[in-house]
Amino acid sequence: MTKFLAVVKREYLQRVKSKFFIVATVLGPVMIFVFTVLPQLILSMKSGGPTNIAVIDQTKGETMYARVEKALMTDKKEDREQPAPEKTMSDSVNANTQDRMKRAGEQVKADYKVERVQLNDRSLDAVRQELKDRVLKEQLDGYLLIPADVTEGGKITYYARNLGDVFTREDIKNRLNGAVREQRMESNGITPVMMEKINKSVDFDALPADESSKSADSGGAFWFVFIIGFLIYLTLIMYGQTILAAVIEEKDTRISELLFSSVRSFTLLMGKLIGVSLVALTQYAIWALAFFGFVAFATSSSPGGGFSASLPHIPASLIIYFFLFFIMGYFIYATIYALVGSMVTTSQEGGQVAMPVLFLLIIGFYLSFNIIRSPSSPLAFWTSMIPFFSPITMLVRIVSQTPPFWQIALSLAIGFATVVVLMWLAARIYRIGMLMYGKRATIPEVMRWVKQA
């Protein structure tokens, strides 16, 4: 035990004191800010003044102009659009770049300045030529031509100086849709008040059938499962190469013979794995403290309590399961990295060999979409027993429809037993593999090492 703790202490202190650890720890919250808060700040920035638009209304009595002006001048999107159907989880996962860009553009606040243009016994061509000249002179950003049959399917035309501004173009289109829809309702005797009542969303709560809880499920626990999986993935991305480097460090320095004369291979390998894992835990703890400190500061300093933060209600039992499956999942994949490190000669080779390992974790994410629909199916049961998938799949079963306790216990037992077996294999391979130089071990050679060690 003394030798094991000595190895853990060395691996931990050596990496915590490194410049890389300090820089990465500081840059972590900065990068989170850059990818979360900064885009919102950029989208909220105004670039230039309002968009100047002239409107030619050809409808009888120019009945559309007032509605178009109101639609363009209002800031509330819900006042001009009917509620959009909710997207399913698969829709969100499979959203393409164009959809994400469109949603980003919708967050940019658009300001408009609307001008009414009347023909006054002039020809339409003459008025359009006048507006065209004003657009080219940058006195206008564009103009709208509303046909007389717009409520019967007539096409509205937008002539703009900057057609590359797809966000403004789509925003104008959405606003005009709302204006035309209101006009159609009024023409058919449906008032806006009546339509608001028709489109009012139904109140909906999701409660367990056994009435074990009286509060609605907001889905926070389910998304917490994906956070756990993402943390495992992120940790392996950040520290996978570190684990490989720690395992093959003695091979590079060629002091393996001296180490193995005083420390067992299992003790040395386990000490390295635990030491590097504690480094990752330390970094996460610092980030968590920084996050909660920021939330506490923002909440206390916000005038009038304008800033508020709330966490989803998660039972204590789920938190325990989350912790156990996170530890199990992390050590399963971390031990595989250690196993790979025992076989290769350089960190670069190890990274190439271990890359497919991460695909197993990604498969677990995709399996969860089938499991959430039928958490008691044979597919859900067997995939939750496979240790490479269970850190995600079993947690999905727990938060959707909790399986019997014996299944959860069996999944944990299989997972931690897998960690022990992988550590045993890695240690046997490690002792012989550390004494080899110059080439990566082949699978038949590794099998012989396991039998001979």
Protein Blocks (a to p, Z undefined) as FASTA:
>chain_A
ZZmmmmmmmmmmmmmmpmklmmmmmmmmmmmmmmmmmmmmmmmpcedjddddddddfbgh
ilmmmmmmmmmmpmblklmcccdddddfklmmmpcfklmmmmmmmmpccddddddddfkl
pafklmmmmmmmmmmnopagbdcdddfklmnopacddddfblmlmmlmmmmmmmmmmmmm
mmmmmmnopafklmmmmmpccddddddfklpafbdcehlmmmmmmmmmmmmmmmmmmmmm
mmmmmmmmmmmnopmmmmmmmpcfklmmmmmmmmmmmmmmmmmmmmmmmmmmmmmmmmmm
pghhlaccddddddfklmmmmmmmmmmmmmmmmmmmmmmmmmmmbfklmmmmmmmmmmmm
mmmmmmmmmmmmmmmbmklmmmmmmmklmmmmmmmmmmmoccdfklmmmmmmmmmmmmmm
mmmmmmmmmmmmmmpghiacdfklmmmmmmmZZ
